[in-house]
Amino acid sequence: MSTELERTIDSIVGDTLSSKMDTFAADLAERLHSECAALVDQIRKTDAPRQADSYDKLLGGLRRIQKSNSVVEVAGALVDSAASFCGRAGLLINKGDNLLGFRLAGAGTADKADAFQELSVALLDAAAFEQAVDLSDSVVASGSPRDLSASFVELLALRPEDRVGLFPVRLRSKVLAVLYCDSKGGVGISAPMQSTAIEALISSAEGWIEAVSTRKR
């Protein structure tokens, strides 16, 4: 699946980059550092922390993303870091009319990780995923098969009354992937989504994917 992700990135970035890309990447890195610092400050002021170390976890997630040297590393860091601010997080790559499972992290996911990477969700069979991709905006959905597809719901043992968050990850105005988050923190345990922190991580990852992919060229 890492190869599929890199191919998708390459198809979006294209072959029109000039010799100035190293300068572009450096400038983008500097801008991201400034923007993420502002986002962290906003989160500290507006989000009541669910855990005493949530602020440090966010900083750790941002640093891990910005230390990544490849697109696959960025994507993995995003999923793992996002899982610290919800119950479970999973990234699905946008490939034509389907979303392909890339990585799953969070509570009780060890036995589901391999199966998640084999998932292929048809957008026509998953209304909420389709909406997140078409509108390029976050969506709050139910855990019903109509919203997420039967195979996805079965794998993650979701119920119609569950509420999940779908966050598009963009590259050059196109939806590269969708980050799935829920509040299932374990058996009988709820881990509410901290959307502001998750969106800060996505913002950092979007810019760093651009920086890494252009630097590679």
KEVEX-299377 format. One record per residue (C-alpha): chain; residue in one letter; residue number from 1; z, y, x. Coordinates in pm, 1 decimal, m for minus. Example, Ala and Ser with C-alpha at 12.3 -4.5 7.8 and 13.67 -1.06 7.14 Angstrom:
2
{A, A, 1, {780.0, m450.0, 1230.0}} {A, S, 2, {714.0, m106.0, 1367.0}} 
//
This chain:
217
{A, M, 1, {0.0, 0.0, 0.0}} {A, S, 2, {52.6, 231.9, 298.8}} {A, T, 3, {m319.8, 205.3, 374.0}} {A, E, 4, {m402.8, 293.2, 12.8}} {A, L, 5, {m183.5, 602.0, 35.0}} {A, E, 6, {m349.5, 717.7, 356.9}} {A, R, 7, {m694.8, 665.3, 207.4}} {A, T, 8, {m599.5, 870.5, m95.7}} {A, I, 9, {m474.9, 1150.3, 128.0}} {A, D, 10, {m795.6, 1142.2, 332.9}} {A, S, 11, {m1012.5, 1162.3, 21.5}} {A, I, 12, {m828.4, 1474.0, m93.4}} {A, V, 13, {m811.5, 1649.3, 242.0}} {A, G, 14, {m1178.6, 1575.6, 312.8}} {A, D, 15, {m1379.1, 1635.4, 625.6}} {A, T, 16, {m1397.9, 2013.1, 622.1}} {A, L, 17, {m1107.7, 2094.0, 850.9}} {A, S, 18, {m1167.5, 2313.9, 1153.9}} {A, S, 19, {m1021.0, 2322.0, 1503.5}} {A, K, 20, {m756.9, 2565.1, 1378.5}} {A, M, 21, {m560.8, 2290.8, 1200.5}} {A, D, 22, {m287.8, 2269.2, 1462.9}} {A, T, 23, {m214.4, 2637.3, 1405.1}} {A, F, 24, {m230.4, 2581.9, 1029.5}} {A, A, 25, {19.0, 2295.6, 1049.8}} {A, A, 26, {259.0, 2499.0, 1262.6}} {A, D, 27, {239.6, 2793.8, 1022.5}} {A, L, 28, {294.0, 2564.4, 726.4}} {A, A, 29, {595.5, 2404.3, 891.5}} {A, E, 30, {750.6, 2746.9, 946.2}} {A, R, 31, {686.1, 2845.8, 582.8}} {A, L, 32, {833.4, 2519.2, 455.7}} {A, H, 33, {1147.1, 2568.7, 660.5}} {A, S, 34, {1197.0, 2910.6, 503.9}} {A, E, 35, {1119.7, 2793.3, 150.0}} {A, C, 36, {1344.7, 2489.4, 171.3}} {A, A, 37, {1631.1, 2697.2, 303.1}} {A, A, 38, {1594.8, 2917.2, m5.0}} {A, L, 39, {1581.5, 2612.7, m233.7}} {A, V, 40, {1895.2, 2465.1, m79.1}} {A, D, 41, {2076.4, 2794.2, m129.3}} {A, Q, 42, {1963.5, 2804.9, m492.6}} {A, I, 43, {2084.0, 2450.2, m552.6}} {A, R, 44, {2419.9, 2525.1, m396.8}} {A, K, 45, {2466.0, 2818.6, m634.5}} {A, T, 46, {2325.7, 2671.4, m957.5}} {A, D, 47, {2388.9, 2295.1, m957.6}} {A, A, 48, {2740.7, 2171.8, m1017.2}} {A, P, 49, {2754.3, 1891.0, m759.1}} {A, R, 50, {2796.4, 1541.4, m899.1}} {A, Q, 51, {2948.7, 1427.9, m571.3}} {A, A, 52, {3137.9, 1609.5, m301.5}} {A, D, 53, {2869.5, 1541.6, m40.6}} {A, S, 54, {2563.4, 1627.1, m255.0}} {A, Y, 55, {2488.6, 1943.4, m55.7}} {A, D, 56, {2493.1, 1754.3, 273.7}} {A, K, 57, {2279.4, 1476.2, 124.6}} {A, L, 58, {2015.9, 1728.8, 22.5}} {A, L, 59, {2005.4, 1880.9, 368.5}} {A, G, 60, {1980.8, 1531.7, 515.9}} {A, G, 61, {1690.5, 1445.9, 286.5}} {A, L, 62, {1502.9, 1763.4, 372.4}} {A, R, 63, {1552.6, 1704.7, 744.2}} {A, R, 64, {1433.0, 1344.5, 717.2}} {A, I, 65, {1116.1, 1453.0, 536.8}} {A, Q, 66, {1041.2, 1720.8, 793.4}} {A, K, 67, {1096.2, 1483.8, 1085.7}} {A, S, 68, {838.2, 1239.2, 949.4}} {A, N, 69, {528.8, 1189.6, 1163.1}} {A, S, 70, {302.1, 1024.2, 907.4}} {A, V, 71, {217.0, 1048.7, 539.6}} {A, V, 72, {373.2, 707.6, 476.0}} {A, E, 73, {697.5, 818.8, 644.0}} {A, V, 74, {705.9, 1133.5, 429.5}} {A, A, 75, {655.5, 931.6, 111.9}} {A, G, 76, {924.6, 682.9, 208.0}} {A, A, 77, {1168.8, 959.4, 296.0}} {A, L, 78, {1103.3, 1128.7, m38.5}} {A, V, 79, {1179.5, 813.3, m238.6}} {A, D, 80, {1492.7, 724.4, m43.3}} {A, S, 81, {1626.1, 1080.2, m55.7}} {A, A, 82, {1549.3, 1124.7, m426.6}} {A, A, 83, {1743.2, 805.1, m504.6}} {A, S, 84, {2055.7, 984.8, m381.5}} {A, F, 85, {2024.4, 1226.3, m674.9}} {A, C, 86, {1967.1, 974.6, m954.1}} {A, G, 87, {2016.4, 605.0, m1017.7}} {A, R, 88, {1678.0, 474.9, m905.5}} {A, A, 89, {1361.6, 638.2, m773.1}} {A, G, 90, {1012.8, 498.7, m732.7}} {A, L, 91, {684.1, 644.1, m612.1}} {A, L, 92, {349.1, 546.7, m765.7}} {A, I, 93, {20.0, 652.1, m606.4}} {A, N, 94, {m246.7, 806.0, m832.0}} {A, K, 95, {m563.5, 603.3, m789.2}} {A, G, 96, {m834.3, 676.0, m1042.3}} {A, D, 97, {m716.9, 557.8, m1382.2}} {A, N, 98, {m417.2, 370.3, m1243.9}} {A, L, 99, {m86.4, 430.1, m1072.4}} {A, L, 100, {m6.2, 188.9, m789.8}} {A, G, 101, {352.7, 109.0, m696.1}} {A, F, 102, {442.7, 227.3, m346.2}} {A, R, 103, {820.1, 216.8, m298.4}} {A, L, 104, {1135.6, 169.7, m505.7}} {A, A, 105, {1487.6, 267.8, m399.4}} {A, G, 106, {1832.2, 305.0, m549.1}} {A, A, 107, {2094.4, 93.6, m719.9}} {A, G, 108, {2010.1, m273.3, m768.5}} {A, T, 109, {1649.2, m247.5, m654.7}} {A, A, 110, {1648.9, m489.9, m360.6}} {A, D, 111, {1520.3, m778.5, m570.0}} {A, K, 112, {1258.7, m558.9, m739.3}} {A, A, 113, {1110.8, m376.9, m439.1}} {A, D, 114, {833.5, m627.7, m361.9}} {A, A, 115, {729.7, m661.2, m727.2}} {A, F, 116, {723.1, m280.8, m759.0}} {A, Q, 117, {469.4, m261.9, m476.4}} {A, E, 118, {244.7, m498.3, m672.3}} {A, L, 119, {251.4, m286.3, m988.2}} {A, S, 120, {m65.6, m131.7, m1126.0}} {A, V, 121, {m3.1, 89.7, m1427.6}} {A, A, 122, {m307.0, 186.9, m1634.1}} {A, L, 123, {m269.0, 548.2, m1742.7}} {A, L, 124, {m429.4, 471.2, m2079.5}} {A, D, 125, {m140.0, 232.5, m2147.8}} {A, A, 126, {134.8, 469.1, m2031.4}} {A, A, 127, {136.3, 795.6, m2227.4}} {A, A, 128, {413.7, 967.1, m2031.0}} {A, F, 129, {264.5, 884.6, m1691.9}} {A, E, 130, {m73.3, 1004.8, m1818.1}} {A, Q, 131, {82.5, 1332.2, m1932.1}} {A, A, 132, {251.8, 1390.6, m1596.0}} {A, V, 133, {m81.3, 1339.3, m1417.4}} {A, D, 134, {m300.2, 1533.9, m1660.7}} {A, L, 135, {m65.5, 1833.3, m1694.3}} {A, S, 136, {56.3, 1818.9, m1332.9}} {A, D, 137, {406.0, 1887.0, m1460.5}} {A, S, 138, {735.4, 1700.9, m1487.0}} {A, V, 139, {794.3, 1492.6, m1798.1}} {A, V, 140, {1107.6, 1350.6, m1958.7}} {A, A, 141, {1018.4, 1020.2, m2123.5}} {A, S, 142, {1174.6, 725.7, m2301.8}} {A, G, 143, {1198.9, 377.8, m2156.4}} {A, S, 144, {949.2, 240.9, m2407.2}} {A, P, 145, {639.1, 38.8, m2308.6}} {A, R, 146, {420.1, 298.4, m2479.3}} {A, D, 147, {543.4, 570.0, m2244.0}} {A, L, 148, {559.9, 368.9, m1920.9}} {A, S, 149, {360.9, 45.4, m1976.2}} {A, A, 150, {496.3, m298.7, m2059.5}} {A, S, 151, {491.1, m428.8, m1700.6}} {A, F, 152, {682.4, m126.5, m1569.3}} {A, V, 153, {947.2, m145.3, m1842.9}} {A, E, 154, {992.1, m518.9, m1793.8}} {A, L, 155, {1035.8, m492.7, m1417.6}} {A, L, 156, {1298.2, m217.9, m1439.7}} {A, A, 157, {1467.8, m361.8, m1751.6}} {A, L, 158, {1434.8, m36.5, m1942.9}} {A, R, 159, {1517.2, 20.2, m2310.0}} {A, P, 160, {1354.3, 264.0, m2554.1}} {A, E, 161, {1674.1, 471.6, m2565.9}} {A, D, 162, {1673.5, 523.1, m2187.4}} {A, R, 163, {1561.3, 861.0, m2056.8}} {A, V, 164, {1361.3, 887.4, m1736.2}} {A, G, 165, {1205.1, 1168.4, m1533.5}} {A, L, 166, {847.1, 1170.3, m1405.3}} {A, F, 167, {772.6, 1425.4, m1132.5}} {A, P, 168, {415.8, 1478.5, m1003.9}} {A, V, 169, {366.5, 1506.2, m628.3}} {A, R, 170, {71.1, 1735.6, m560.8}} {A, L, 171, {m171.8, 1786.4, m276.0}} {A, R, 172, {m420.8, 2073.7, m294.9}} {A, S, 173, {m374.8, 2110.7, m673.1}} {A, K, 174, {m435.6, 1739.6, m730.8}} {A, V, 175, {m167.2, 1492.0, m834.8}} {A, L, 176, {m132.9, 1255.8, m541.2}} {A, A, 177, {151.2, 1049.3, m688.1}} {A, V, 178, {425.3, 1042.5, m950.1}} {A, L, 179, {792.9, 1011.2, m860.0}} {A, Y, 180, {984.8, 811.7, m1120.6}} {A, C, 181, {1361.4, 868.2, m1156.5}} {A, D, 182, {1619.4, 722.6, m1391.7}} {A, S, 183, {1997.5, 730.4, m1430.1}} {A, K, 184, {2076.3, 361.9, m1387.9}} {A, G, 185, {2330.8, 362.3, m1108.9}} {A, G, 186, {2431.6, m1.8, m1140.0}} {A, V, 187, {2584.5, m230.6, m1400.0}} {A, G, 188, {2764.4, m8.3, m1648.8}} {A, I, 189, {2735.7, 294.4, m1421.0}} {A, S, 190, {2542.0, 612.9, m1496.2}} {A, A, 191, {2400.5, 834.4, m1221.3}} {A, P, 192, {2260.9, 1146.7, m1392.0}} {A, M, 193, {1944.0, 1294.3, m1244.5}} {A, Q, 194, {1993.4, 1614.5, m1046.4}} {A, S, 195, {1650.5, 1758.1, m1116.2}} {A, T, 196, {1680.8, 2069.9, m902.9}} {A, A, 197, {1758.6, 1866.7, m590.6}} {A, I, 198, {1479.3, 1618.9, m666.1}} {A, E, 199, {1227.0, 1898.9, m712.1}} {A, A, 200, {1338.1, 2058.7, m384.8}} {A, L, 201, {1271.4, 1731.2, m205.6}} {A, I, 202, {929.3, 1703.4, m370.1}} {A, S, 203, {839.6, 2059.0, m272.3}} {A, S, 204, {923.5, 1984.9, 88.6}} {A, A, 205, {735.0, 1653.8, 82.8}} {A, E, 206, {421.2, 1812.4, m66.8}} {A, G, 207, {397.3, 2067.2, 212.6}} {A, W, 208, {482.2, 1816.4, 482.5}} {A, I, 209, {216.1, 1572.4, 362.2}} {A, E, 210, {m35.3, 1854.6, 402.7}} {A, A, 211, {97.3, 1940.1, 748.6}} {A, V, 212, {100.9, 1580.6, 872.1}} {A, S, 213, {m242.5, 1494.2, 735.0}} {A, T, 214, {m407.1, 1802.5, 886.6}} {A, R, 215, {m230.4, 1756.2, 1219.5}} {A, K, 216, {m359.1, 1396.1, 1228.4}} {A, R, 217, {m714.4, 1528.7, 1211.3}} 
//
